[in-house]
Amino acid sequence: MPKSDMPRIAILGAGPVGLEAGLYARTLNFPVAIFDRGQAGEYWQRWGHVRLFSPFAMNSTSLGRAAIKHSQLEHDLPADDAIITGREHHEAYLIPLSKVDALRGCIHVESQVVGVSRQGLLKEDHPGDPARAKKPFRILIREAKGRERIEEADVVLDCTGTYGQHRWLGDGGIPAIGEQAAEAQIAYTLEDVLGEKHKHYAGKNILVVGSGYSAATTVCNLAALAEKNPATWVIWLARAAVTQPIRRIPNDPLRERDRLAVRANNLATRTDGNVEFHAQCAVQQIEFQGHERGFRVQGTCAGRAKTWEVEQIIGNVGYSPDRMLYRELQVHECYASLGPMKLAASLLGQKTEDCLNVTLPGPDALRNPEPNFFVLGAKSFGRNSNFLLRTGFSQIRDVFTLITGNKNLDLYKRP
Ligand SMILES: Cc1cc2nc3c(=O)[nH]c(=O)nc-3n(C[C@H](O)[C@H](O)[C@H](O)COP(=O)(O)OP(=O)(O)OC[C@H]3O[C@@H](n4cnc5c(N)ncnc54)[C@H](O)[C@@H]3O)c2cc1C
């Protein structure tokens, strides 16, 4: 980005939060560059078959909707209360958002951010000193064909999410013995088992590990696959000592979330289906025996040794933020969640299991010891999975009060 009178803002990641932050910044006339290692809304294409829990109005902003209407007069947006899939949201909102007039020329796709530093300063130089802001950020970008270049910026918003970095299946969160060698054969994301991947799973013995909504989605979809192809068999492992893997939220206002919990728990507890559920499990060893023979998995269930022979493994055990991007900057991370410390401390204190009840502590919690470097979006929650898009939009509003110094600034406020 060429030097300018206004602070130059680099946004890492063109997911929903990166795109909305870019639009907010351009509306305020800041020079903006958004870098994504893939395409705009990249991860939404990958898990696009999943139905969202929250309605469209909660997943979009007034600014974004107005910009789309203004730029593409023919485009129809979903209804406010529409519960659509990730792919439908990507097509109906994220792609049009990436094409609005205000963002023209700002989005650089297939541009992976490899690292961010301060020109001439190392991590250990001038700890916590606001004077570090006198030097611009240096951002190393790697394009799809491998060409590398440096971009400069005065403010960096890291919106790179967590979906790109899976966690491991082994006991205590480190890889199980042999897991790293077998990594390429294991699916760690939300597989479209009823769509493009159905041949890969139909009629197979499948081990699913995890007990969150992702694992629940996968198991429900595999059970639907088993109805068409009864040879399909699912072994579902959870870590906790529970009879029902998914905790229901009383009077859940997000109906789709509750429906998923009920369906998954029914599958786990009924004895006549194609799903067998085991609680209190730990995976110790994974051996990939080749495409014909599949995997041999060893572990424990309620303290007793178990061995499973399966053809496929799906590990839906969560994701983790990529901290390598900012390892040369002064970011104070939470020892438990790996999110930025101030925000994490507030989240740790809230103890709610329902993402709808999460409250943000205000703009100051977004500050890092590194001046003008902010982590927003799903990545700001680290390993805490309670992030909602509407929380990300509040963060955008908060961060621009800090960047502009105008604490009353709110472009989302309805006139
Ligand atoms: C299956 C699923 C369902 C969900 N359903 C809901 C829901 O119903 N409602 C809700 O509010 N929230 C939901 N969420 C949670 C959350 O809103 C989403 O994860 C959302 O995508 C987070 O947006 P983001 O912009 O922070 O990050 P992401 O959408 O994860 O975007 C990050 C972007 O950064 C890019 N990137 C990553 N690394 C680099 C790099 N090194 N260099 C350049 N670019 C990089 C990626 O390609 C990606 O485009 C869901 C999440 C998942 C996984």
PDBQT file of the ligand as one rigid body, heavy atoms in Angstrom, charges set to zero:
ROOT
HETATM    1  C1  LIG A 501     -19.511 -25.100  10.471  1.00  0.00    +0.000 C 
HETATM    2  C2  LIG A 501     -19.631 -23.748  11.118  1.00  0.00    +0.000 A 
HETATM    3  C3  LIG A 501     -20.891 -23.196  11.291  1.00  0.00    +0.000 A 
HETATM    4  C4  LIG A 501     -21.016 -21.936  11.890  1.00  0.00    +0.000 A 
HETATM    5  N1  LIG A 501     -22.261 -21.417  12.032  1.00  0.00    +0.000 NA
HETATM    6  C5  LIG A 501     -22.392 -20.157  12.542  1.00  0.00    +0.000 A 
HETATM    7  C6  LIG A 501     -23.694 -19.552  12.635  1.00  0.00    +0.000 A 
HETATM    8  O1  LIG A 501     -24.701 -20.127  12.323  1.00  0.00    +0.000 OA
HETATM    9  N2  LIG A 501     -23.757 -18.276  13.124  1.00  0.00    +0.000 N 
HETATM   10  C7  LIG A 501     -22.650 -17.586  13.514  1.00  0.00    +0.000 A 
HETATM   11  O2  LIG A 501     -22.769 -16.408  13.914  1.00  0.00    +0.000 OA
HETATM   12  N3  LIG A 501     -21.430 -18.148  13.471  1.00  0.00    +0.000 NA
HETATM   13  C8  LIG A 501     -21.261 -19.425  13.002  1.00  0.00    +0.000 A 
HETATM   14  N4  LIG A 501     -20.009 -20.001  12.934  1.00  0.00    +0.000 N 
HETATM   15  C9  LIG A 501     -18.882 -19.348  13.616  1.00  0.00    +0.000 C 
HETATM   16  C10 LIG A 501     -18.229 -18.164  12.879  1.00  0.00    +0.000 C 
HETATM   17  O3  LIG A 501     -19.141 -17.142  12.660  1.00  0.00    +0.000 OA
HETATM   18  C11 LIG A 501     -17.555 -18.551  11.591  1.00  0.00    +0.000 C 
HETATM   19  O4  LIG A 501     -16.474 -19.385  11.903  1.00  0.00    +0.000 OA
HETATM   20  C12 LIG A 501     -17.030 -17.371  10.764  1.00  0.00    +0.000 C 
HETATM   21  O5  LIG A 501     -16.577 -17.877   9.542  1.00  0.00    +0.000 OA
HETATM   22  C13 LIG A 501     -15.903 -16.581  11.414  1.00  0.00    +0.000 C 
HETATM   23  O6  LIG A 501     -15.564 -15.534  10.557  1.00  0.00    +0.000 OA
HETATM   24  P1  LIG A 501     -14.091 -14.936  10.430  1.00  0.00    +0.000 P 
HETATM   25  O7  LIG A 501     -14.159 -13.913   9.356  1.00  0.00    +0.000 OA
HETATM   26  O8  LIG A 501     -13.608 -14.551  11.777  1.00  0.00    +0.000 OA
HETATM   27  O9  LIG A 501     -13.146 -16.129   9.985  1.00  0.00    +0.000 OA
HETATM   28  P2  LIG A 501     -13.203 -17.201   8.710  1.00  0.00    +0.000 P 
HETATM   29  O10 LIG A 501     -14.543 -17.210   8.143  1.00  0.00    +0.000 OA
HETATM   30  O11 LIG A 501     -12.652 -18.399   9.324  1.00  0.00    +0.000 OA
HETATM   31  O12 LIG A 501     -12.250 -16.502   7.685  1.00  0.00    +0.000 OA
HETATM   32  C14 LIG A 501     -10.861 -16.483   7.811  1.00  0.00    +0.000 C 
HETATM   33  C15 LIG A 501     -10.275 -16.172   6.440  1.00  0.00    +0.000 C 
HETATM   34  O13 LIG A 501      -8.864 -15.994   6.603  1.00  0.00    +0.000 OA
HETATM   35  C16 LIG A 501      -8.181 -16.624   5.551  1.00  0.00    +0.000 C 
HETATM   36  N5  LIG A 501      -6.821 -16.962   6.025  1.00  0.00    +0.000 N 
HETATM   37  C17 LIG A 501      -6.475 -17.868   6.971  1.00  0.00    +0.000 A 
HETATM   38  N6  LIG A 501      -5.139 -17.873   7.131  1.00  0.00    +0.000 NA
HETATM   39  C18 LIG A 501      -4.644 -16.938   6.290  1.00  0.00    +0.000 A 
HETATM   40  C19 LIG A 501      -3.327 -16.474   5.995  1.00  0.00    +0.000 A 
HETATM   41  N7  LIG A 501      -2.249 -16.956   6.614  1.00  0.00    +0.000 N 
HETATM   42  N8  LIG A 501      -3.184 -15.510   5.061  1.00  0.00    +0.000 NA
HETATM   43  C20 LIG A 501      -4.265 -14.986   4.404  1.00  0.00    +0.000 A 
HETATM   44  N9  LIG A 501      -5.517 -15.416   4.644  1.00  0.00    +0.000 NA
HETATM   45  C21 LIG A 501      -5.717 -16.358   5.580  1.00  0.00    +0.000 A 
HETATM   46  C22 LIG A 501      -9.040 -17.831   5.211  1.00  0.00    +0.000 C 
HETATM   47  O14 LIG A 501      -8.823 -18.271   3.885  1.00  0.00    +0.000 OA
HETATM   48  C23 LIG A 501     -10.453 -17.310   5.445  1.00  0.00    +0.000 C 
HETATM   49  O15 LIG A 501     -11.037 -16.783   4.258  1.00  0.00    +0.000 OA
HETATM   50  C24 LIG A 501     -19.860 -21.241  12.336  1.00  0.00    +0.000 A 
HETATM   51  C25 LIG A 501     -18.600 -21.821  12.149  1.00  0.00    +0.000 A 
HETATM   52  C26 LIG A 501     -18.480 -23.049  11.539  1.00  0.00    +0.000 A 
HETATM   53  C27 LIG A 501     -17.094 -23.630  11.334  1.00  0.00    +0.000 C 
ENDROOT
TORSDOF 0
